[in-house]
Amino acid sequence: MTLDEIDRRILAILQQDAGLPLEEIGSRVSLSRNAVWRRIRLMEEAGVIRARVALLDAEALGLGLSVFLMIRTSDHRPDWLERFARATRDLPEILGAYRMTGDLDYLIHARVADVKAYDALYQRLIRRVDLSDVSASFVMEELKDTTALPL
């Protein structure tokens, strides 16, 4: 799908507040409600808009500790990767899991209540898949945390 400037403006607005009424979005991009609705529907069908979600406050939900797990493994077989991927998908504390270049094999971002909850997550993860080396870094301060993509 080719996006024009109006599509990009609509996307920028939705990234800030996906709950805005179509009339408000239309007013901001100088289109009718129906024209905005059609554009959004087309972007959803094309997969440009994957989902519309609510962003929650982790602290308010008792998930005040953000942690990054740096993982190295000696097993690079496809079946190991499938078990690892399944484990990361199944553990709700894990927000993101990434296969990396360089010294790390995988990087995981998780949200937990505290260090004790992190240890419980770690124990559940290593029971599900063999890992050679795991180290964790706890976030001291979030300087920037956004889901908005640069348009």
ZADO-1210 file (C-alpha; in nm, 4 decimals, padded with zeros to 6 digits):
<atoms>
<atom x="00.0000" y="00.0000" z="00.0000" code="MET" pos="1"/>
<atom x="00.1268" y="00.3460" z="-00.0890" code="THR" pos="2"/>
<atom x="00.0631" y="00.6022" z="00.1831" code="LEU" pos="3"/>
<atom x="00.0063" y="00.9666" z="00.0993" code="ASP" pos="4"/>
<atom x="00.0592" y="01.2632" z="00.3289" code="GLU" pos="5"/>
<atom x="-00.3000" y="01.2506" z="00.4590" code="ILE" pos="6"/>
<atom x="-00.2631" y="00.8800" z="00.5461" code="ASP" pos="7"/>
<atom x="00.0553" y="00.9615" z="00.7365" code="ARG" pos="8"/>
<atom x="-00.1185" y="01.2431" z="00.9246" code="ARG" pos="9"/>
<atom x="-00.4045" y="01.0082" z="01.0150" code="ILE" pos="10"/>
<atom x="-00.1529" y="00.7505" z="01.1372" code="LEU" pos="11"/>
<atom x="00.0276" y="01.0139" z="01.3463" code="ALA" pos="12"/>
<atom x="-00.3030" y="01.1125" z="01.5072" code="ILE" pos="13"/>
<atom x="-00.3989" y="00.7496" z="01.5748" code="LEU" pos="14"/>
<atom x="-00.0599" y="00.6810" z="01.7338" code="GLN" pos="15"/>
<atom x="-00.1305" y="00.9578" z="01.9828" code="GLN" pos="16"/>
<atom x="-00.4963" y="00.8671" z="02.0503" code="ASP" pos="17"/>
<atom x="-00.6631" y="00.5811" z="01.8607" code="ALA" pos="18"/>
<atom x="-00.9873" y="00.6528" z="02.0455" code="GLY" pos="19"/>
<atom x="-01.0522" y="00.9896" z="01.8836" code="LEU" pos="20"/>
<atom x="-01.3853" y="01.0152" z="01.7020" code="PRO" pos="21"/>
<atom x="-01.3634" y="00.9974" z="01.3227" code="LEU" pos="22"/>
<atom x="-01.5098" y="01.3478" z="01.3060" code="GLU" pos="23"/>
<atom x="-01.2186" y="01.4860" z="01.5121" code="GLU" pos="24"/>
<atom x="-00.9599" y="01.3076" z="01.2978" code="ILE" pos="25"/>
<atom x="-01.1353" y="01.4345" z="00.9849" code="GLY" pos="26"/>
<atom x="-01.1306" y="01.7880" z="01.1183" code="SER" pos="27"/>
<atom x="-00.7554" y="01.7664" z="01.1763" code="ARG" pos="28"/>
<atom x="-00.6804" y="01.6348" z="00.8250" code="VAL" pos="29"/>
<atom x="-00.9584" y="01.8225" z="00.6385" code="SER" pos="30"/>
<atom x="-01.1555" y="01.5137" z="00.5362" code="LEU" pos="31"/>
<atom x="-01.5084" y="01.3919" z="00.5993" code="SER" pos="32"/>
<atom x="-01.5817" y="01.1283" z="00.8622" code="ARG" pos="33"/>
<atom x="-01.6520" y="00.8704" z="00.5887" code="ASN" pos="34"/>
<atom x="-01.3307" y="00.9473" z="00.3999" code="ALA" pos="35"/>
<atom x="-01.1287" y="00.9012" z="00.7204" code="VAL" pos="36"/>
<atom x="-01.3118" y="00.5766" z="00.7977" code="TRP" pos="37"/>
<atom x="-01.2365" y="00.4409" z="00.4468" code="ARG" pos="38"/>
<atom x="-00.8679" y="00.5298" z="00.4738" code="ARG" pos="39"/>
<atom x="-00.8371" y="00.3701" z="00.8181" code="ILE" pos="40"/>
<atom x="-01.0189" y="00.0568" z="00.6989" code="ARG" pos="41"/>
<atom x="-00.7869" y="00.0272" z="00.3964" code="LEU" pos="42"/>
<atom x="-00.4789" y="00.0673" z="00.6181" code="MET" pos="43"/>
<atom x="-00.6129" y="-00.2012" z="00.8524" code="GLU" pos="44"/>
<atom x="-00.6812" y="-00.4394" z="00.5619" code="GLU" pos="45"/>
<atom x="-00.3302" y="-00.3766" z="00.4238" code="ALA" pos="46"/>
<atom x="-00.1757" y="-00.4485" z="00.7641" code="GLY" pos="47"/>
<atom x="-00.0357" y="-00.0977" z="00.8063" code="VAL" pos="48"/>
<atom x="-00.2535" y="-00.0660" z="01.1171" code="ILE" pos="49"/>
<atom x="-00.2050" y="-00.3936" z="01.3031" code="ARG" pos="50"/>
<atom x="-00.4284" y="-00.3194" z="01.6029" code="ALA" pos="51"/>
<atom x="-00.5793" y="-00.0411" z="01.8069" code="ARG" pos="52"/>
<atom x="-00.4973" y="-00.0870" z="02.1745" code="VAL" pos="53"/>
<atom x="-00.4989" y="00.0901" z="02.5099" code="ALA" pos="54"/>
<atom x="-00.1586" y="00.1706" z="02.6589" code="LEU" pos="55"/>
<atom x="-00.1575" y="00.0881" z="03.0283" code="LEU" pos="56"/>
<atom x="00.0494" y="00.2343" z="03.3108" code="ASP" pos="57"/>
<atom x="00.2763" y="-00.0475" z="03.4329" code="ALA" pos="58"/>
<atom x="00.3447" y="00.1224" z="03.7680" code="GLU" pos="59"/>
<atom x="-00.0270" y="00.1621" z="03.8391" code="ALA" pos="60"/>
<atom x="-00.0716" y="-00.2100" z="03.7697" code="LEU" pos="61"/>
<atom x="00.2047" y="-00.3146" z="04.0085" code="GLY" pos="62"/>
<atom x="00.4581" y="-00.3915" z="03.7344" code="LEU" pos="63"/>
<atom x="00.7147" y="-00.1332" z="03.8353" code="GLY" pos="64"/>
<atom x="01.0301" y="-00.3211" z="03.7356" code="LEU" pos="65"/>
<atom x="01.1383" y="-00.3190" z="03.3723" code="SER" pos="66"/>
<atom x="01.4118" y="-00.5712" z="03.2949" code="VAL" pos="67"/>
<atom x="01.6203" y="-00.6650" z="02.9923" code="PHE" pos="68"/>
<atom x="01.7514" y="-01.0209" z="02.9719" code="LEU" pos="69"/>
<atom x="02.0585" y="-01.0769" z="02.7576" code="MET" pos="70"/>
<atom x="02.0722" y="-01.4369" z="02.6436" code="ILE" pos="71"/>
<atom x="02.3397" y="-01.6487" z="02.4847" code="ARG" pos="72"/>
<atom x="02.2806" y="-02.0050" z="02.3765" code="THR" pos="73"/>
<atom x="02.4986" y="-02.2815" z="02.2398" code="SER" pos="74"/>
<atom x="02.1998" y="-02.4404" z="02.0651" code="ASP" pos="75"/>
<atom x="02.1011" y="-02.2803" z="01.7352" code="HIS" pos="76"/>
<atom x="01.8863" y="-02.5583" z="01.5939" code="ARG" pos="77"/>
<atom x="01.5419" y="-02.4684" z="01.4528" code="PRO" pos="78"/>
<atom x="01.3583" y="-02.6832" z="01.7120" code="ASP" pos="79"/>
<atom x="01.5349" y="-02.4995" z="01.9977" code="TRP" pos="80"/>
<atom x="01.4397" y="-02.1650" z="01.8449" code="LEU" pos="81"/>
<atom x="01.0762" y="-02.2761" z="01.8171" code="GLU" pos="82"/>
<atom x="01.0705" y="-02.3816" z="02.1861" code="ARG" pos="83"/>
<atom x="01.2324" y="-02.0514" z="02.2849" code="PHE" pos="84"/>
<atom x="00.9910" y="-01.8458" z="02.0733" code="ALA" pos="85"/>
<atom x="00.6935" y="-02.0367" z="02.2154" code="ARG" pos="86"/>
<atom x="00.8179" y="-01.9816" z="02.5716" code="ALA" pos="87"/>
<atom x="00.8538" y="-01.6069" z="02.5150" code="THR" pos="88"/>
<atom x="00.5057" y="-01.5877" z="02.3626" code="ARG" pos="89"/>
<atom x="00.3517" y="-01.7877" z="02.6486" code="ASP" pos="90"/>
<atom x="00.5008" y="-01.5868" z="02.9356" code="LEU" pos="91"/>
<atom x="00.2885" y="-01.2703" z="02.9688" code="PRO" pos="92"/>
<atom x="00.5588" y="-01.0766" z="03.1541" code="GLU" pos="93"/>
<atom x="00.7706" y="-01.0849" z="02.8371" code="ILE" pos="94"/>
<atom x="00.6850" y="-00.7807" z="02.6268" code="LEU" pos="95"/>
<atom x="00.9387" y="-00.8344" z="02.3510" code="GLY" pos="96"/>
<atom x="01.1918" y="-01.0952" z="02.2412" code="ALA" pos="97"/>
<atom x="01.4488" y="-01.0319" z="01.9699" code="TYR" pos="98"/>
<atom x="01.7135" y="-01.2385" z="01.7892" code="ARG" pos="99"/>
<atom x="02.0255" y="-01.0240" z="01.7787" code="MET" pos="100"/>
<atom x="02.3502" y="-00.9798" z="01.5896" code="THR" pos="101"/>
<atom x="02.6809" y="-00.9416" z="01.7705" code="GLY" pos="102"/>
<atom x="02.7730" y="-01.0907" z="02.1069" code="ASP" pos="103"/>
<atom x="02.4161" y="-01.1531" z="02.2189" code="LEU" pos="104"/>
<atom x="02.1929" y="-01.4189" z="02.0712" code="ASP" pos="105"/>
<atom x="01.8630" y="-01.2882" z="02.2122" code="TYR" pos="106"/>
<atom x="01.7341" y="-00.9868" z="02.4011" code="LEU" pos="107"/>
<atom x="01.4142" y="-01.0002" z="02.6053" code="ILE" pos="108"/>
<atom x="01.2239" y="-00.7085" z="02.7554" code="HIS" pos="109"/>
<atom x="00.9963" y="-00.7954" z="03.0468" code="ALA" pos="110"/>
<atom x="00.7828" y="-00.6162" z="03.3065" code="ARG" pos="111"/>
<atom x="00.7477" y="-00.7578" z="03.6568" code="VAL" pos="112"/>
<atom x="00.6525" y="-00.6373" z="04.0022" code="ALA" pos="113"/>
<atom x="00.9958" y="-00.6692" z="04.1641" code="ASP" pos="114"/>
<atom x="01.3163" y="-00.8750" z="04.1764" code="VAL" pos="115"/>
<atom x="01.1347" y="-01.1699" z="04.3323" code="LYS" pos="116"/>
<atom x="00.8867" y="-01.1697" z="04.0437" code="ALA" pos="117"/>
<atom x="01.1791" y="-01.1461" z="03.8000" code="TYR" pos="118"/>
<atom x="01.3355" y="-01.4544" z="03.9588" code="ASP" pos="119"/>
<atom x="01.0070" y="-01.6439" z="03.9208" code="ALA" pos="120"/>
<atom x="00.9953" y="-01.5459" z="03.5519" code="LEU" pos="121"/>
<atom x="01.3589" y="-01.6522" z="03.5066" code="TYR" pos="122"/>
<atom x="01.2890" y="-01.9906" z="03.6697" code="GLN" pos="123"/>
<atom x="00.9865" y="-02.0511" z="03.4464" code="ARG" pos="124"/>
<atom x="01.1866" y="-01.9579" z="03.1359" code="LEU" pos="125"/>
<atom x="01.4845" y="-02.1855" z="03.2073" code="ILE" pos="126"/>
<atom x="01.2494" y="-02.4766" z="03.2855" code="ARG" pos="127"/>
<atom x="01.1051" y="-02.4423" z="02.9357" code="ARG" pos="128"/>
<atom x="01.4241" y="-02.4004" z="02.7328" code="VAL" pos="129"/>
<atom x="01.7975" y="-02.4618" z="02.7857" code="ASP" pos="130"/>
<atom x="02.0021" y="-02.1409" z="02.7956" code="LEU" pos="131"/>
<atom x="02.3824" y="-02.1149" z="02.8090" code="SER" pos="132"/>
<atom x="02.4096" y="-01.7716" z="02.9676" code="ASP" pos="133"/>
<atom x="02.1504" y="-01.5271" z="03.0958" code="VAL" pos="134"/>
<atom x="02.2226" y="-01.1875" z="03.2438" code="SER" pos="135"/>
<atom x="01.9704" y="-00.9259" z="03.3420" code="ALA" pos="136"/>
<atom x="01.9767" y="-00.5492" z="03.3633" code="SER" pos="137"/>
<atom x="01.7123" y="-00.3645" z="03.5591" code="PHE" pos="138"/>
<atom x="01.5931" y="-00.0263" z="03.4340" code="VAL" pos="139"/>
<atom x="01.6757" y="00.2515" z="03.6788" code="MET" pos="140"/>
<atom x="01.4976" y="00.5291" z="03.4885" code="GLU" pos="141"/>
<atom x="01.2960" y="00.5361" z="03.1676" code="GLU" pos="142"/>
<atom x="01.4170" y="00.8282" z="02.9598" code="LEU" pos="143"/>
<atom x="01.1937" y="00.7491" z="02.6636" code="LYS" pos="144"/>
<atom x="00.9340" y="00.4785" z="02.6147" code="ASP" pos="145"/>
<atom x="00.7039" y="00.5107" z="02.3174" code="THR" pos="146"/>
<atom x="00.5145" y="00.2969" z="02.0715" code="THR" pos="147"/>
<atom x="00.4902" y="00.5779" z="01.8144" code="ALA" pos="148"/>
<atom x="00.6782" y="00.5126" z="01.4908" code="LEU" pos="149"/>
<atom x="00.8458" y="00.8026" z="01.3093" code="PRO" pos="150"/>
<atom x="00.6302" y="00.9088" z="01.0170" code="LEU" pos="151"/>
</atoms>
